[in-house]
Amino acid sequence: MPVPGWLRGVIVGILISIPDAIVTKAYVPIMATGIIGGAIIGALAGKFAV
């Protein structure tokens, strides 16, 4: 599935953040951090990937 790097990062960030958000019941801050961090890391990885 050809998607931009930032979108891949967002997807990974969401998938990684879901368990922590469920356990702590602090959905918004944990999911927001996962989405923002995933987008930044995905964009950088897409830009500098070989």
CHARMM internal coordinates of N, CA and C (Angstrom, degrees):
IC EDIT
DIST 1 N 1 CA 1.4412
DIST 1 CA 1 C 1.5332
ANGL 1 N 1 CA 1 C 108.64
DIST 1 C 2 N 1.3078
ANGL 1 CA 1 C 2 N 117.32
DIHE 1 N 1 CA 1 C 2 N 109.58
DIST 2 N 2 CA 1.4708
ANGL 1 C 2 N 2 CA 119.64
DIHE 1 CA 1 C 2 N 2 CA -178.46
DIST 2 CA 2 C 1.5299
ANGL 2 N 2 CA 2 C 111.69
DIHE 1 C 2 N 2 CA 2 C -77.95
DIST 2 C 3 N 1.3133
ANGL 2 CA 2 C 3 N 115.47
DIHE 2 N 2 CA 2 C 3 N 107.06
DIST 3 N 3 CA 1.4660
ANGL 2 C 3 N 3 CA 121.57
DIHE 2 CA 2 C 3 N 3 CA 177.77
DIST 3 CA 3 C 1.5228
ANGL 3 N 3 CA 3 C 108.43
DIHE 2 C 3 N 3 CA 3 C -131.01
DIST 3 C 4 N 1.3286
ANGL 3 CA 3 C 4 N 117.23
DIHE 3 N 3 CA 3 C 4 N 156.58
DIST 4 N 4 CA 1.4698
ANGL 3 C 4 N 4 CA 119.37
DIHE 3 CA 3 C 4 N 4 CA 178.02
DIST 4 CA 4 C 1.5304
ANGL 4 N 4 CA 4 C 111.60
DIHE 3 C 4 N 4 CA 4 C -63.58
DIST 4 C 5 N 1.3234
ANGL 4 CA 4 C 5 N 115.32
DIHE 4 N 4 CA 4 C 5 N 157.52
DIST 5 N 5 CA 1.4606
ANGL 4 C 5 N 5 CA 120.57
DIHE 4 CA 4 C 5 N 5 CA -178.29
DIST 5 CA 5 C 1.5109
ANGL 5 N 5 CA 5 C 113.25
DIHE 4 C 5 N 5 CA 5 C -60.84
DIST 5 C 6 N 1.3358
ANGL 5 CA 5 C 6 N 117.52
DIHE 5 N 5 CA 5 C 6 N -38.11
DIST 6 N 6 CA 1.4605
ANGL 5 C 6 N 6 CA 119.99
DIHE 5 CA 5 C 6 N 6 CA -178.99
DIST 6 CA 6 C 1.5200
ANGL 6 N 6 CA 6 C 111.53
DIHE 5 C 6 N 6 CA 6 C -64.59
DIST 6 C 7 N 1.3492
ANGL 6 CA 6 C 7 N 116.72
DIHE 6 N 6 CA 6 C 7 N -34.00
DIST 7 N 7 CA 1.4601
ANGL 6 C 7 N 7 CA 120.00
DIHE 6 CA 6 C 7 N 7 CA 179.47
DIST 7 CA 7 C 1.5282
ANGL 7 N 7 CA 7 C 110.95
DIHE 6 C 7 N 7 CA 7 C -70.91
DIST 7 C 8 N 1.3119
ANGL 7 CA 7 C 8 N 116.53
DIHE 7 N 7 CA 7 C 8 N -38.04
DIST 8 N 8 CA 1.4720
ANGL 7 C 8 N 8 CA 119.73
DIHE 7 CA 7 C 8 N 8 CA 174.67
DIST 8 CA 8 C 1.5247
ANGL 8 N 8 CA 8 C 110.27
DIHE 7 C 8 N 8 CA 8 C -61.21
DIST 8 C 9 N 1.3281
ANGL 8 CA 8 C 9 N 116.18
DIHE 8 N 8 CA 8 C 9 N -41.58
DIST 9 N 9 CA 1.4574
ANGL 8 C 9 N 9 CA 120.49
DIHE 8 CA 8 C 9 N 9 CA 178.44
DIST 9 CA 9 C 1.5247
ANGL 9 N 9 CA 9 C 112.12
DIHE 8 C 9 N 9 CA 9 C -63.22
DIST 9 C 10 N 1.3253
ANGL 9 CA 9 C 10 N 116.47
DIHE 9 N 9 CA 9 C 10 N -39.70
DIST 10 N 10 CA 1.4650
ANGL 9 C 10 N 10 CA 120.41
DIHE 9 CA 9 C 10 N 10 CA 178.01
DIST 10 CA 10 C 1.5229
ANGL 10 N 10 CA 10 C 110.53
DIHE 9 C 10 N 10 CA 10 C -63.25
DIST 10 C 11 N 1.3256
ANGL 10 CA 10 C 11 N 116.28
DIHE 10 N 10 CA 10 C 11 N -43.99
DIST 11 N 11 CA 1.4718
ANGL 10 C 11 N 11 CA 120.62
DIHE 10 CA 10 C 11 N 11 CA -179.84
DIST 11 CA 11 C 1.5292
ANGL 11 N 11 CA 11 C 110.34
DIHE 10 C 11 N 11 CA 11 C -61.63
DIST 11 C 12 N 1.3235
ANGL 11 CA 11 C 12 N 116.56
DIHE 11 N 11 CA 11 C 12 N -46.50
DIST 12 N 12 CA 1.4646
ANGL 11 C 12 N 12 CA 120.18
DIHE 11 CA 11 C 12 N 12 CA 179.04
DIST 12 CA 12 C 1.5256
ANGL 12 N 12 CA 12 C 110.80
DIHE 11 C 12 N 12 CA 12 C -64.38
DIST 12 C 13 N 1.3297
ANGL 12 CA 12 C 13 N 116.97
DIHE 12 N 12 CA 12 C 13 N -41.74
DIST 13 N 13 CA 1.4614
ANGL 12 C 13 N 13 CA 120.92
DIHE 12 CA 12 C 13 N 13 CA 178.64
DIST 13 CA 13 C 1.5173
ANGL 13 N 13 CA 13 C 112.35
DIHE 12 C 13 N 13 CA 13 C -60.53
DIST 13 C 14 N 1.3289
ANGL 13 CA 13 C 14 N 116.64
DIHE 13 N 13 CA 13 C 14 N -40.90
DIST 14 N 14 CA 1.4618
ANGL 13 C 14 N 14 CA 120.77
DIHE 13 CA 13 C 14 N 14 CA 178.19
DIST 14 CA 14 C 1.5256
ANGL 14 N 14 CA 14 C 110.20
DIHE 13 C 14 N 14 CA 14 C -65.18
DIST 14 C 15 N 1.3193
ANGL 14 CA 14 C 15 N 116.34
DIHE 14 N 14 CA 14 C 15 N -47.60
DIST 15 N 15 CA 1.4654
ANGL 14 C 15 N 15 CA 119.91
DIHE 14 CA 14 C 15 N 15 CA -177.52
DIST 15 CA 15 C 1.5246
ANGL 15 N 15 CA 15 C 112.16
DIHE 14 C 15 N 15 CA 15 C -63.43
DIST 15 C 16 N 1.3173
ANGL 15 CA 15 C 16 N 117.06
DIHE 15 N 15 CA 15 C 16 N -35.14
DIST 16 N 16 CA 1.4612
ANGL 15 C 16 N 16 CA 120.06
DIHE 15 CA 15 C 16 N 16 CA 179.37
DIST 16 CA 16 C 1.5273
ANGL 16 N 16 CA 16 C 111.29
DIHE 15 C 16 N 16 CA 16 C -75.81
DIST 16 C 17 N 1.3279
ANGL 16 CA 16 C 17 N 117.76
DIHE 16 N 16 CA 16 C 17 N -32.49
DIST 17 N 17 CA 1.4638
ANGL 16 C 17 N 17 CA 121.62
DIHE 16 CA 16 C 17 N 17 CA -175.31
DIST 17 CA 17 C 1.5233
ANGL 17 N 17 CA 17 C 113.92
DIHE 16 C 17 N 17 CA 17 C -82.05
DIST 17 C 18 N 1.3132
ANGL 17 CA 17 C 18 N 118.34
DIHE 17 N 17 CA 17 C 18 N -23.75
DIST 18 N 18 CA 1.4680
ANGL 17 C 18 N 18 CA 121.03
DIHE 17 CA 17 C 18 N 18 CA -175.46
DIST 18 CA 18 C 1.5316
ANGL 18 N 18 CA 18 C 113.06
DIHE 17 C 18 N 18 CA 18 C -56.06
DIST 18 C 19 N 1.3314
ANGL 18 CA 18 C 19 N 120.61
DIHE 18 N 18 CA 18 C 19 N -49.43
DIST 19 N 19 CA 1.4761
ANGL 18 C 19 N 19 CA 118.81
DIHE 18 CA 18 C 19 N 19 CA -178.77
DIST 19 CA 19 C 1.5256
ANGL 19 N 19 CA 19 C 113.32
DIHE 18 C 19 N 19 CA 19 C -60.34
DIST 19 C 20 N 1.3351
ANGL 19 CA 19 C 20 N 117.28
DIHE 19 N 19 CA 19 C 20 N -42.62
DIST 20 N 20 CA 1.4626
ANGL 19 C 20 N 20 CA 120.07
DIHE 19 CA 19 C 20 N 20 CA 178.95
DIST 20 CA 20 C 1.5195
ANGL 20 N 20 CA 20 C 111.38
DIHE 19 C 20 N 20 CA 20 C -64.18
DIST 20 C 21 N 1.3126
ANGL 20 CA 20 C 21 N 116.87
DIHE 20 N 20 CA 20 C 21 N -39.82
DIST 21 N 21 CA 1.4627
ANGL 20 C 21 N 21 CA 120.63
DIHE 20 CA 20 C 21 N 21 CA 179.90
DIST 21 CA 21 C 1.5277
ANGL 21 N 21 CA 21 C 111.14
DIHE 20 C 21 N 21 CA 21 C -64.99
DIST 21 C 22 N 1.3155
ANGL 21 CA 21 C 22 N 116.78
DIHE 21 N 21 CA 21 C 22 N -38.93
DIST 22 N 22 CA 1.4637
ANGL 21 C 22 N 22 CA 120.36
DIHE 21 CA 21 C 22 N 22 CA 179.83
DIST 22 CA 22 C 1.5263
ANGL 22 N 22 CA 22 C 110.80
DIHE 21 C 22 N 22 CA 22 C -68.44
DIST 22 C 23 N 1.3187
ANGL 22 CA 22 C 23 N 116.92
DIHE 22 N 22 CA 22 C 23 N -43.22
DIST 23 N 23 CA 1.4621
ANGL 22 C 23 N 23 CA 120.53
DIHE 22 CA 22 C 23 N 23 CA -177.26
DIST 23 CA 23 C 1.5250
ANGL 23 N 23 CA 23 C 111.06
DIHE 22 C 23 N 23 CA 23 C -66.94
DIST 23 C 24 N 1.3282
ANGL 23 CA 23 C 24 N 117.35
DIHE 23 N 23 CA 23 C 24 N -44.12
DIST 24 N 24 CA 1.4635
ANGL 23 C 24 N 24 CA 120.20
DIHE 23 CA 23 C 24 N 24 CA -175.80
DIST 24 CA 24 C 1.5285
ANGL 24 N 24 CA 24 C 113.30
DIHE 23 C 24 N 24 CA 24 C -87.46
DIST 24 C 25 N 1.3072
ANGL 24 CA 24 C 25 N 117.08
DIHE 24 N 24 CA 24 C 25 N -14.18
DIST 25 N 25 CA 1.4684
ANGL 24 C 25 N 25 CA 123.56
DIHE 24 CA 24 C 25 N 25 CA -176.21
DIST 25 CA 25 C 1.5240
ANGL 25 N 25 CA 25 C 112.72
DIHE 24 C 25 N 25 CA 25 C 59.83
DIST 25 C 26 N 1.3220
ANGL 25 CA 25 C 26 N 117.01
DIHE 25 N 25 CA 25 C 26 N 23.82
DIST 26 N 26 CA 1.4662
ANGL 25 C 26 N 26 CA 123.07
DIHE 25 CA 25 C 26 N 26 CA 174.27
DIST 26 CA 26 C 1.5244
ANGL 26 N 26 CA 26 C 106.83
DIHE 25 C 26 N 26 CA 26 C -108.87
DIST 26 C 27 N 1.3227
ANGL 26 CA 26 C 27 N 115.41
DIHE 26 N 26 CA 26 C 27 N 73.70
DIST 27 N 27 CA 1.4566
ANGL 26 C 27 N 27 CA 120.95
DIHE 26 CA 26 C 27 N 27 CA -170.19
DIST 27 CA 27 C 1.5306
ANGL 27 N 27 CA 27 C 113.21
DIHE 26 C 27 N 27 CA 27 C -66.15
DIST 27 C 28 N 1.3135
ANGL 27 CA 27 C 28 N 117.09
DIHE 27 N 27 CA 27 C 28 N -52.20
DIST 28 N 28 CA 1.4627
ANGL 27 C 28 N 28 CA 120.41
DIHE 27 CA 27 C 28 N 28 CA -171.59
DIST 28 CA 28 C 1.5293
ANGL 28 N 28 CA 28 C 113.02
DIHE 27 C 28 N 28 CA 28 C -63.42
DIST 28 C 29 N 1.3353
ANGL 28 CA 28 C 29 N 120.68
DIHE 28 N 28 CA 28 C 29 N -51.63
DIST 29 N 29 CA 1.4628
ANGL 28 C 29 N 29 CA 117.99
DIHE 28 CA 28 C 29 N 29 CA -177.46
DIST 29 CA 29 C 1.5314
ANGL 29 N 29 CA 29 C 113.23
DIHE 28 C 29 N 29 CA 29 C -65.76
DIST 29 C 30 N 1.3045
ANGL 29 CA 29 C 30 N 117.43
DIHE 29 N 29 CA 29 C 30 N -38.54
DIST 30 N 30 CA 1.4621
ANGL 29 C 30 N 30 CA 119.76
DIHE 29 CA 29 C 30 N 30 CA -178.35
DIST 30 CA 30 C 1.5226
ANGL 30 N 30 CA 30 C 110.68
DIHE 29 C 30 N 30 CA 30 C -71.15
DIST 30 C 31 N 1.3228
ANGL 30 CA 30 C 31 N 117.50
DIHE 30 N 30 CA 30 C 31 N -43.08
DIST 31 N 31 CA 1.4595
ANGL 30 C 31 N 31 CA 120.12
DIHE 30 CA 30 C 31 N 31 CA 179.83
DIST 31 CA 31 C 1.5333
ANGL 31 N 31 CA 31 C 110.80
DIHE 30 C 31 N 31 CA 31 C -68.02
DIST 31 C 32 N 1.3282
ANGL 31 CA 31 C 32 N 117.33
DIHE 31 N 31 CA 31 C 32 N -38.55
DIST 32 N 32 CA 1.4653
ANGL 31 C 32 N 32 CA 120.24
DIHE 31 CA 31 C 32 N 32 CA 178.74
DIST 32 CA 32 C 1.5270
ANGL 32 N 32 CA 32 C 111.20
DIHE 31 C 32 N 32 CA 32 C -63.36
DIST 32 C 33 N 1.3215
ANGL 32 CA 32 C 33 N 115.81
DIHE 32 N 32 CA 32 C 33 N -43.49
DIST 33 N 33 CA 1.4618
ANGL 32 C 33 N 33 CA 119.73
DIHE 32 CA 32 C 33 N 33 CA 178.15
DIST 33 CA 33 C 1.5281
ANGL 33 N 33 CA 33 C 111.01
DIHE 32 C 33 N 33 CA 33 C -63.34
DIST 33 C 34 N 1.3247
ANGL 33 CA 33 C 34 N 116.73
DIHE 33 N 33 CA 33 C 34 N -41.84
DIST 34 N 34 CA 1.4618
ANGL 33 C 34 N 34 CA 120.62
DIHE 33 CA 33 C 34 N 34 CA 178.92
DIST 34 CA 34 C 1.5179
ANGL 34 N 34 CA 34 C 112.41
DIHE 33 C 34 N 34 CA 34 C -64.19
DIST 34 C 35 N 1.3248
ANGL 34 CA 34 C 35 N 116.72
DIHE 34 N 34 CA 34 C 35 N -41.00
DIST 35 N 35 CA 1.4611
ANGL 34 C 35 N 35 CA 120.43
DIHE 34 CA 34 C 35 N 35 CA -179.30
DIST 35 CA 35 C 1.5251
ANGL 35 N 35 CA 35 C 111.26
DIHE 34 C 35 N 35 CA 35 C -69.39
DIST 35 C 36 N 1.3292
ANGL 35 CA 35 C 36 N 116.80
DIHE 35 N 35 CA 35 C 36 N -46.83
DIST 36 N 36 CA 1.4685
ANGL 35 C 36 N 36 CA 119.89
DIHE 35 CA 35 C 36 N 36 CA -179.02
DIST 36 CA 36 C 1.5209
ANGL 36 N 36 CA 36 C 110.97
DIHE 35 C 36 N 36 CA 36 C -65.75
DIST 36 C 37 N 1.3273
ANGL 36 CA 36 C 37 N 116.43
DIHE 36 N 36 CA 36 C 37 N -47.10
DIST 37 N 37 CA 1.4660
ANGL 36 C 37 N 37 CA 119.62
DIHE 36 CA 36 C 37 N 37 CA 179.14
DIST 37 CA 37 C 1.5188
ANGL 37 N 37 CA 37 C 112.23
DIHE 36 C 37 N 37 CA 37 C -63.32
DIST 37 C 38 N 1.3237
ANGL 37 CA 37 C 38 N 116.35
DIHE 37 N 37 CA 37 C 38 N -40.74
DIST 38 N 38 CA 1.4607
ANGL 37 C 38 N 38 CA 120.03
DIHE 37 CA 37 C 38 N 38 CA 178.50
DIST 38 CA 38 C 1.5155
ANGL 38 N 38 CA 38 C 112.11
DIHE 37 C 38 N 38 CA 38 C -63.86
DIST 38 C 39 N 1.3284
ANGL 38 CA 38 C 39 N 116.96
DIHE 38 N 38 CA 38 C 39 N -40.18
DIST 39 N 39 CA 1.4626
ANGL 38 C 39 N 39 CA 120.09
DIHE 38 CA 38 C 39 N 39 CA 179.30
DIST 39 CA 39 C 1.5236
ANGL 39 N 39 CA 39 C 111.57
DIHE 38 C 39 N 39 CA 39 C -64.99
DIST 39 C 40 N 1.3326
ANGL 39 CA 39 C 40 N 116.33
DIHE 39 N 39 CA 39 C 40 N -41.83
DIST 40 N 40 CA 1.4671
ANGL 39 C 40 N 40 CA 119.92
DIHE 39 CA 39 C 40 N 40 CA 179.68
DIST 40 CA 40 C 1.5250
ANGL 40 N 40 CA 40 C 110.83
DIHE 39 C 40 N 40 CA 40 C -65.94
DIST 40 C 41 N 1.3167
ANGL 40 CA 40 C 41 N 116.44
DIHE 40 N 40 CA 40 C 41 N -48.30
DIST 41 N 41 CA 1.4647
ANGL 40 C 41 N 41 CA 120.08
DIHE 40 CA 40 C 41 N 41 CA -178.91
DIST 41 CA 41 C 1.5274
ANGL 41 N 41 CA 41 C 110.68
DIHE 40 C 41 N 41 CA 41 C -65.73
DIST 41 C 42 N 1.3428
ANGL 41 CA 41 C 42 N 116.94
DIHE 41 N 41 CA 41 C 42 N -40.84
DIST 42 N 42 CA 1.4666
ANGL 41 C 42 N 42 CA 119.67
DIHE 41 CA 41 C 42 N 42 CA 177.62
DIST 42 CA 42 C 1.5064
ANGL 42 N 42 CA 42 C 113.16
DIHE 41 C 42 N 42 CA 42 C -63.03
DIST 42 C 43 N 1.3382
ANGL 42 CA 42 C 43 N 117.26
DIHE 42 N 42 CA 42 C 43 N -40.10
DIST 43 N 43 CA 1.4654
ANGL 42 C 43 N 43 CA 120.58
DIHE 42 CA 42 C 43 N 43 CA 178.28
DIST 43 CA 43 C 1.5099
ANGL 43 N 43 CA 43 C 110.93
DIHE 42 C 43 N 43 CA 43 C -65.10
DIST 43 C 44 N 1.3295
ANGL 43 CA 43 C 44 N 116.47
DIHE 43 N 43 CA 43 C 44 N -43.23
DIST 44 N 44 CA 1.4701
ANGL 43 C 44 N 44 CA 119.73
DIHE 43 CA 43 C 44 N 44 CA 178.63
DIST 44 CA 44 C 1.5173
ANGL 44 N 44 CA 44 C 111.81
DIHE 43 C 44 N 44 CA 44 C -65.88
DIST 44 C 45 N 1.3316
ANGL 44 CA 44 C 45 N 115.96
DIHE 44 N 44 CA 44 C 45 N -40.51
DIST 45 N 45 CA 1.4678
ANGL 44 C 45 N 45 CA 119.23
DIHE 44 CA 44 C 45 N 45 CA 179.23
DIST 45 CA 45 C 1.5187
ANGL 45 N 45 CA 45 C 110.57
DIHE 44 C 45 N 45 CA 45 C -65.79
DIST 45 C 46 N 1.3221
ANGL 45 CA 45 C 46 N 117.41
DIHE 45 N 45 CA 45 C 46 N -38.57
DIST 46 N 46 CA 1.4554
ANGL 45 C 46 N 46 CA 120.53
DIHE 45 CA 45 C 46 N 46 CA 178.58
DIST 46 CA 46 C 1.5192
ANGL 46 N 46 CA 46 C 112.09
DIHE 45 C 46 N 46 CA 46 C -67.97
DIST 46 C 47 N 1.3137
ANGL 46 CA 46 C 47 N 116.20
DIHE 46 N 46 CA 46 C 47 N -32.32
DIST 47 N 47 CA 1.4617
ANGL 46 C 47 N 47 CA 120.62
DIHE 46 CA 46 C 47 N 47 CA -178.19
DIST 47 CA 47 C 1.5266
ANGL 47 N 47 CA 47 C 112.21
DIHE 46 C 47 N 47 CA 47 C -76.69
DIST 47 C 48 N 1.3418
ANGL 47 CA 47 C 48 N 116.49
DIHE 47 N 47 CA 47 C 48 N -37.37
DIST 48 N 48 CA 1.4548
ANGL 47 C 48 N 48 CA 120.02
DIHE 47 CA 47 C 48 N 48 CA -175.16
DIST 48 CA 48 C 1.5236
ANGL 48 N 48 CA 48 C 114.32
DIHE 47 C 48 N 48 CA 48 C -104.61
DIST 48 C 49 N 1.3289
ANGL 48 CA 48 C 49 N 117.47
DIHE 48 N 48 CA 48 C 49 N 4.21
DIST 49 N 49 CA 1.4708
ANGL 48 C 49 N 49 CA 120.38
DIHE 48 CA 48 C 49 N 49 CA -179.82
DIST 49 CA 49 C 1.5317
ANGL 49 N 49 CA 49 C 109.99
DIHE 48 C 49 N 49 CA 49 C -70.94
DIST 49 C 50 N 1.2834
ANGL 49 CA 49 C 50 N 114.65
DIHE 49 N 49 CA 49 C 50 N 153.00
DIST 50 N 50 CA 1.4733
ANGL 49 C 50 N 50 CA 119.77
DIHE 49 CA 49 C 50 N 50 CA -177.69
DIST 50 CA 50 C 1.4938
ANGL 50 N 50 CA 50 C 110.63
DIHE 49 C 50 N 50 CA 50 C -78.51
END
COOR INIT
IC SEED 1 N 1 CA 1 C
IC BUILD
